[in-house]
Structure formats: structure tokens, C-alpha cells
Amino acid sequence: MKILILKGSPRPDGSSSALSDQLAAGAEKMGAEVEKIFLHSMDIRPFYWFTYSAQLKTCIDRWYSLWNYKHDAFKNKPFGVILVYGDTDLYTSGGIHAIHTFETMFRFLQARVVGWVYGSLMDVGDAQKHPGLMEQAFQLGQRLVACTSLTGIQSRLSLL
Ligand SMILES: Cc1cc2nc3c(=O)[nH]c(=O)nc-3n(C[C@H](O)[C@H](O)[C@H](O)COP(=O)(O)O)c2cc1C
């Protein structure tokens, strides 16, 4: 039997690496052939599947550095999310993972989620064929501005 271990953490001597080495040792003792690949040493083109794109994930992951520098950097900042997936089902599409990741991240950052617009669309041009979603996206844009203006008015009032 052959076993392939994909090491995803950037730390080659981290805990997940140590545990997967243990897995390898156990499997080798049982006669298996084990190959380990440290993914961070490879040049892998970002792609996506079952959640939002690798590019967006990489971008959002950088926000952690900003939060580390200033813990209230995102506090009460309004955010809107637009999410489309090809599968008709929010669960089998993986869209639910994207929503869960956004929710967890915004809660951690103490950001304010003003609204979500999501639906099943596959091909370029599909959005324009769904006026309901287009209208929701338009209204989300309006709500983002309205709540930002309100925050501005509130902070000006609190100065008076
Ligand atoms: C590289 C790639 C990966 C995709 N992965 C998924 C997926 O995991 N689940 C899903 O439901 N749809 C998936 N789709 C379908 C897209 O969600 C769908 O085509 C969507 O309309 C893409 O948004 P866009 O038109 O803004 O590019 C994928 C499409 C591409 C091109």
C-alpha cells in the first residue's frame, strides 16, 4: 500500500507535521510505502473548490496581520458579501463553507456584516438573467453607504 501525506502548514517542524510523521511511522511499520510532500516548498497555482477562491483566501488571511497590529482595525466596520456557486445546493457547492468562514472571521474581527447576497449561477452572464439577485446586490450597496453615513452622523453627534 502507498500513502501520500500532503503537509499544508508553512511550518515544517510544526505540530501537524510531527503528527503526520507519526502517522507515516505507524503506516511504515505496517509495511506501507509513505511519500511526504511539503506543499510550501512547491510553486502551486492558486485555484478553488468548495469554498471561496485561493486568491481571496490569501488576501483575507493578510488581514490578520493588520488585526495583530491594531486589534480594533476592523471593529464595527461594515462589510457586505456577494457569493455565487455553480451547484444548485448551498451545501454540495461548498458555498456553506465560504459563508461559515466569513462569519467566523467577521466575528473574530468584530466587524459588522450589513448583508449577504448569494445564489446559484454558473456561466458568465447568468447574474444579469437574475434580476432578483441583481436588485439585492444593488440594495446591499445602498445599505453599506447608508450605515456608513449613519455611523458618521452618530460619531459626529457623540462629539457634540
Ligand atoms: C475554478 C473554478 C472552481 C469552481 N468551484 C466550484 C465549487 O467548488 N462549487 C460550486 O458550486 N461551483 C464551483 N464553480 C462554479 C462557479 O461558482 C460559478 O461558475 C460561478 O458563476 C463563478 O463566478 P463568476 O461568474 O464570478 O466567475 C467553480 C468554477 C471555477 C471556474
The ligand as a MOL file (V3000), in Angstrom:
LIG
                    3D

  0  0  0     0  0            999 V3000
M  V30 BEGIN CTAB
M  V30 COUNTS 31 33 0 0 0
M  V30 BEGIN ATOM
M  V30 1 C -12.0420 27.1390 -10.9310 0
M  V30 2 C -13.4860 27.0110 -10.5860 0
M  V30 3 C -13.8620 26.3180 -9.4410 0
M  V30 4 C -15.2170 26.1900 -9.1010 0
M  V30 5 N -15.5710 25.5090 -7.9590 0
M  V30 6 C -16.8710 25.4160 -7.6310 0
M  V30 7 C -17.2750 24.7350 -6.4390 0
M  V30 8 O -16.4790 24.2160 -5.6860 0
M  V30 9 N -18.6150 24.6650 -6.1660 0
M  V30 10 C -19.5510 25.2240 -6.9870 0
M  V30 11 O -20.7630 25.1230 -6.6930 0
M  V30 12 N -19.2000 25.8780 -8.1060 0
M  V30 13 C -17.9000 25.9750 -8.4480 0
M  V30 14 N -17.5460 26.6360 -9.5820 0
M  V30 15 C -18.5930 27.3120 -10.3780 0
M  V30 16 C -18.6070 28.7950 -10.0370 0
M  V30 17 O -19.0110 29.0200 -8.7270 0
M  V30 18 C -19.5670 29.5240 -10.9640 0
M  V30 19 O -19.1190 29.3480 -12.2790 0
M  V30 20 C -19.6830 30.9920 -10.6570 0
M  V30 21 O -20.6120 31.5820 -11.5510 0
M  V30 22 C -18.3460 31.6960 -10.7750 0
M  V30 23 O -18.4850 33.0720 -10.5120 0
M  V30 24 P -18.0090 34.1670 -11.5790 0
M  V30 25 O -19.0110 34.1410 -12.6750 0
M  V30 26 O -17.9940 35.4380 -10.8160 0
M  V30 27 O -16.6440 33.7380 -12.0310 0
M  V30 28 C -16.2060 26.7700 -9.9440 0
M  V30 29 C -15.8090 27.4580 -11.1040 0
M  V30 30 C -14.4720 27.5850 -11.4150 0
M  V30 31 C -14.0840 28.3590 -12.6660 0
M  V30 END ATOM
M  V30 BEGIN BOND
M  V30 1 1 1 2
M  V30 2 1 2 3
M  V30 3 2 2 30
M  V30 4 2 3 4
M  V30 5 1 4 5
M  V30 6 1 4 28
M  V30 7 2 5 6
M  V30 8 1 6 7
M  V30 9 1 6 13
M  V30 10 2 7 8
M  V30 11 1 7 9
M  V30 12 1 9 10
M  V30 13 2 10 11
M  V30 14 1 10 12
M  V30 15 2 12 13
M  V30 16 1 13 14
M  V30 17 1 14 15
M  V30 18 1 14 28
M  V30 19 1 15 16
M  V30 20 1 16 17
M  V30 21 1 16 18
M  V30 22 1 18 19
M  V30 23 1 18 20
M  V30 24 1 20 21
M  V30 25 1 20 22
M  V30 26 1 22 23
M  V30 27 1 23 24
M  V30 28 2 24 25
M  V30 29 1 24 26
M  V30 30 1 24 27
M  V30 31 2 28 29
M  V30 32 1 29 30
M  V30 33 1 30 31
M  V30 END BOND
M  V30 END CTAB
M  END
